[in-house]
């Protein structure tokens, strides 16, 4: 299984040199150049301004990248594995809501100057207290919040679903519903031996997915399974989309956050941490107005 986080290596000039996220639990792999787009999607074009990207350092290594959603001016929802690794919380975390964060990198002489000027420093990161690198799988507890050091004013923010949405909604309705993942993750992932060319852009993208099910031996009671069909169908998620929202199409209501996949190269199905459960909402309630 692979978590949907991306491990970034060094920032060279204005280009991001990134590495693939490893297996469960996530670990860095060899450095390659990442093409950070949601798989086979399209530019978000301002539809979800409250979805942003994270750059962070874990256990002295970085930068890693994830996605997340503002639930209030100072609270950003993301995945637990985007905030903690190896039992330790992030050393430092930055957040940006720019659609194309790299566009401003060339103006600065160093990565540190760029982050300080263009990104928002987190004042705290809080993974779920039971998150433990997927040790209790399929109960992943893969949820967390970033508390921002300064508020971000938006016309609207991400909205949580009603409790037990996936159990109380008819299966026919769930199958017909279009779900919309949003994030800054890779458009596709290829083996090292592949010569396939993939567009290169670090930007907020969206795609569409379909519901497969809940309650399986892999999803358990905390995750939901969606289609993930790059190149066929509506697309899906990949490395760097971890923590990003899965919305009901054309709405600000999110039902889950991108968590992990079970097939290499970001194909097949993927799994997102459900937000309609008591586990998720009990964790989030203290952070919300």
C-alpha positions as CSV (number, residue, x, y, z in Angstrom):
1,X,0.0,0.0,0.0
2,X,1.1,3.5,-0.6
3,X,0.2,6.7,1.2
4,X,-0.6,9.7,-1.1
5,X,2.1,11.9,0.4
6,X,5.0,13.2,-1.7
7,X,8.6,13.4,-0.3
8,X,10.5,16.4,-1.7
9,X,14.2,16.5,-1.9
10,X,16.0,19.8,-2.4
11,X,14.7,22.8,-4.2
12,X,17.1,23.6,-7.1
13,X,16.7,27.0,-8.7
14,X,13.0,27.2,-9.5
15,X,12.4,23.5,-10.0
16,X,11.2,21.0,-7.4
17,X,13.2,17.9,-7.1
18,X,10.9,15.4,-5.5
19,X,10.8,11.7,-4.6
20,X,8.1,9.2,-4.4
21,X,6.3,8.3,-1.3
22,X,7.1,4.9,-0.1
23,X,5.0,2.0,1.2
24,X,3.0,1.7,4.3
25,X,4.2,3.4,6.5
26,X,5.4,6.1,4.1
27,X,9.1,6.5,3.6
28,X,11.2,8.5,1.1
29,X,12.5,6.8,-2.0
30,X,15.1,7.8,-4.6
31,X,14.9,11.3,-6.0
32,X,13.1,11.8,-9.3
33,X,11.4,14.8,-10.9
34,X,7.8,15.0,-9.9
35,X,5.0,16.3,-12.1
36,X,2.6,17.5,-9.4
37,X,-1.0,17.3,-10.8
38,X,-4.0,15.3,-9.7
39,X,-4.2,12.4,-12.2
40,X,-5.8,13.2,-15.5
41,X,-7.7,16.1,-14.1
42,X,-8.1,19.7,-15.0
43,X,-7.1,23.0,-13.5
44,X,-9.2,24.0,-10.5
45,X,-9.5,27.5,-12.0
46,X,-10.5,29.1,-8.7
47,X,-13.4,26.7,-7.9
48,X,-11.8,25.7,-4.5
49,X,-9.7,28.5,-3.2
50,X,-9.8,27.0,0.3
51,X,-7.8,24.0,-0.9
52,X,-4.1,24.5,-0.4
53,X,-0.8,22.7,-0.3
54,X,1.6,21.9,2.5
55,X,5.4,21.8,2.5
56,X,6.9,20.3,5.7
57,X,9.9,18.6,7.3
58,X,9.6,15.3,9.2
59,X,12.4,13.9,11.4
60,X,14.9,16.3,9.8
61,X,14.0,15.3,6.3
62,X,12.1,17.4,3.7
63,X,10.5,18.9,2.1
64,X,7.4,16.7,1.9
65,X,4.2,17.8,0.2
66,X,0.5,17.2,0.8
67,X,-2.8,18.9,0.2
68,X,-5.5,20.1,2.6
69,X,-8.7,22.1,3.1
70,X,-9.5,25.2,5.2
71,X,-12.4,24.5,7.5
72,X,-12.2,28.0,9.2
73,X,-9.8,31.0,8.8
74,X,-7.1,29.2,10.9
75,X,-7.8,25.5,10.7
76,X,-6.8,23.3,7.8
77,X,-7.8,19.7,7.5
78,X,-5.4,17.2,6.1
79,X,-4.2,13.6,6.6
80,X,-2.5,12.3,9.7
81,X,0.6,11.1,7.8
82,X,1.1,14.6,6.5
83,X,1.7,15.8,10.1
84,X,3.5,12.9,11.8
85,X,6.1,10.4,10.8
86,X,7.9,7.8,12.8
87,X,6.0,8.9,15.9
88,X,7.1,12.5,15.7
89,X,5.2,15.5,14.6
90,X,6.5,17.7,11.7
91,X,9.6,19.8,12.5
92,X,8.1,22.7,10.5
93,X,5.1,23.1,8.2
94,X,4.2,25.8,5.6
95,X,0.9,26.2,3.8
96,X,0.0,28.0,0.5
97,X,-3.3,28.6,-1.2
98,X,-1.8,29.8,-4.4
99,X,-3.1,27.9,-7.5
100,X,0.5,27.7,-8.8
101,X,2.9,28.2,-5.8
102,X,6.1,27.8,-7.8
103,X,5.3,30.9,-9.9
104,X,6.9,33.2,-7.3
105,X,9.9,31.0,-6.5
106,X,12.3,32.7,-8.9
107,X,11.9,36.1,-7.1
108,X,13.8,34.8,-4.1
109,X,17.5,33.9,-3.6
110,X,16.7,30.9,-1.3
111,X,14.0,28.5,-0.4
112,X,13.9,29.9,3.1
113,X,13.2,33.4,1.9
114,X,10.5,32.1,-0.5
115,X,8.7,30.2,2.2
116,X,8.9,33.1,4.7
117,X,7.5,35.6,2.2
118,X,5.0,33.6,0.2
119,X,3.8,30.8,2.6
120,X,2.0,30.7,5.9
121,X,3.9,29.1,8.8
122,X,1.8,26.7,10.9
123,X,1.7,27.5,14.6
124,X,0.7,23.9,15.4
125,X,0.0,20.6,13.7
126,X,-2.3,18.0,15.4
127,X,-2.6,14.5,14.0
128,X,-5.3,12.3,15.5
129,X,-4.0,11.0,18.9
130,X,-4.5,7.4,17.7
131,X,-2.6,7.9,14.4
132,X,0.4,5.6,14.4
133,X,1.8,5.1,10.9
134,X,-1.2,2.8,10.0
135,X,-0.2,0.4,12.7
136,X,-3.9,-0.4,13.5
137,X,-4.8,-0.9,9.8
138,X,-7.5,-0.9,8.5
139,X,-8.3,1.6,11.3
140,X,-5.9,4.3,10.0
141,X,-6.9,7.3,12.1
142,X,-5.3,9.2,9.1
143,X,-6.6,12.6,9.9
144,X,-5.2,15.8,11.3
145,X,-5.3,19.6,11.4
146,X,-2.9,22.4,10.7
147,X,-3.4,25.5,12.9
148,X,-2.3,28.5,10.9
149,X,-0.2,31.3,12.4
150,X,-2.5,33.9,10.7
151,X,-6.1,33.7,9.5
152,X,-7.0,33.3,5.8
153,X,-10.2,35.0,4.9
154,X,-12.4,33.2,2.4
155,X,-16.0,33.7,1.2
156,X,-16.7,30.1,2.2
157,X,-14.8,27.1,3.7
158,X,-14.9,23.3,3.4
159,X,-18.0,21.9,5.0
160,X,-18.3,18.5,6.8
161,X,-20.9,15.9,5.9
162,X,-23.7,14.6,8.1
163,X,-22.8,11.7,10.3
164,X,-23.0,8.2,8.7
165,X,-23.5,9.7,5.2
166,X,-22.2,6.6,3.5
167,X,-24.5,4.3,5.5
168,X,-27.7,6.4,5.4
169,X,-27.4,7.3,1.7
170,X,-29.0,4.7,-0.7
171,X,-26.4,2.7,-2.6
172,X,-27.9,3.7,-6.0
173,X,-27.5,7.3,-5.1
174,X,-23.9,6.8,-4.0
175,X,-23.1,5.0,-7.2
176,X,-24.7,7.8,-9.2
177,X,-23.0,10.6,-7.3
178,X,-19.9,12.2,-8.8
179,X,-17.1,12.8,-6.2
180,X,-14.5,15.4,-6.9
181,X,-10.9,15.1,-5.5
182,X,-8.8,18.3,-5.4
183,X,-5.1,18.5,-4.7
184,X,-1.6,19.4,-5.8
185,X,-0.4,15.8,-6.4
186,X,1.2,14.0,-9.3
187,X,-0.7,13.7,-12.6
188,X,0.7,10.2,-13.1
189,X,3.5,8.1,-11.8
190,X,5.7,6.0,-14.0
191,X,8.3,3.3,-13.5
192,X,11.9,4.5,-13.6
193,X,12.4,2.5,-16.9
194,X,9.5,4.3,-18.6
195,X,10.1,7.0,-21.3
196,X,6.5,8.4,-21.0
197,X,6.3,12.1,-21.0
198,X,4.1,13.7,-18.3
199,X,3.2,17.4,-18.1
200,X,5.2,19.3,-15.4
201,X,3.3,21.8,-13.2
202,X,2.8,22.4,-9.5
203,X,-0.8,23.5,-9.3
204,X,-4.2,22.9,-7.8
205,X,-6.2,20.5,-10.0
206,X,-9.5,18.6,-9.7
207,X,-10.8,15.4,-11.1
208,X,-13.8,13.1,-10.7
209,X,-14.2,9.7,-9.1
210,X,-17.0,7.2,-8.4
211,X,-17.9,5.5,-5.2
212,X,-17.0,1.8,-4.8
213,X,-17.8,0.9,-1.2
214,X,-17.2,1.0,2.5
215,X,-16.8,-1.7,5.1
216,X,-14.4,-4.0,3.2
217,X,-11.4,-5.7,4.8
218,X,-9.2,-2.9,3.4
219,X,-11.4,0.1,4.0
220,X,-12.7,-1.0,7.4
221,X,-15.0,1.5,9.2
222,X,-12.8,4.5,8.6
223,X,-12.0,4.6,4.9
224,X,-14.1,4.8,1.7
225,X,-13.0,3.2,-1.6
226,X,-13.2,5.2,-4.9
227,X,-12.2,4.6,-8.5
228,X,-8.8,5.8,-9.5
229,X,-8.5,5.6,-13.3
230,X,-5.8,7.8,-14.8
231,X,-6.3,8.1,-18.6
232,X,-9.7,6.5,-18.4
233,X,-12.8,7.8,-16.7
234,X,-12.5,10.9,-14.6
235,X,-9.0,10.5,-13.1
236,X,-8.0,10.2,-9.5
237,X,-5.3,10.9,-6.9
238,X,-1.6,10.4,-6.6
239,X,1.4,11.3,-4.5
240,X,1.0,14.8,-3.1
241,X,-2.8,14.6,-3.0
242,X,-2.7,13.1,0.6
243,X,-4.9,15.1,2.9
244,X,-6.7,16.7,0.0
245,X,-10.5,16.8,0.0
246,X,-13.0,14.5,-1.8
247,X,-16.0,16.8,-2.4
248,X,-19.5,16.1,-3.5
249,X,-19.3,17.4,-7.1
250,X,-19.9,21.2,-7.5
251,X,-20.1,21.8,-3.7
252,X,-18.0,22.7,-0.8
253,X,-19.1,19.7,1.2
254,X,-16.3,17.2,1.6
255,X,-16.9,13.6,2.6
256,X,-13.3,12.3,3.0
257,X,-9.6,13.1,2.7
258,X,-7.2,11.3,0.4
259,X,-5.2,8.7,2.3
260,X,-3.7,5.7,0.5
261,X,-3.7,3.4,-2.5
262,X,-3.0,-0.3,-3.0
263,X,-1.8,-0.4,-6.6
264,X,1.6,1.0,-7.9
265,X,1.8,4.1,-10.1
266,X,-1.4,5.6,-8.8
267,X,-3.7,3.3,-10.7
268,X,-6.6,1.1,-9.7
269,X,-8.6,2.1,-6.6
270,X,-7.8,4.5,-3.9
271,X,-8.9,5.0,-0.3
272,X,-9.9,8.2,1.6
273,X,-10.4,8.7,5.3
274,X,-14.1,9.2,6.0
275,X,-15.3,12.5,7.6
276,X,-18.9,11.2,8.3
277,X,-17.8,9.0,11.2
278,X,-17.9,9.7,14.9
279,X,-14.2,9.2,15.0
280,X,-13.5,12.0,12.6
281,X,-16.1,14.5,13.9
282,X,-15.2,14.0,17.5
283,X,-11.6,14.8,16.6
284,X,-12.5,17.9,14.6
285,X,-15.2,19.4,16.9
286,X,-12.8,21.1,19.3
287,X,-11.1,22.9,16.4
288,X,-14.2,24.3,14.8
289,X,-16.4,27.3,15.7
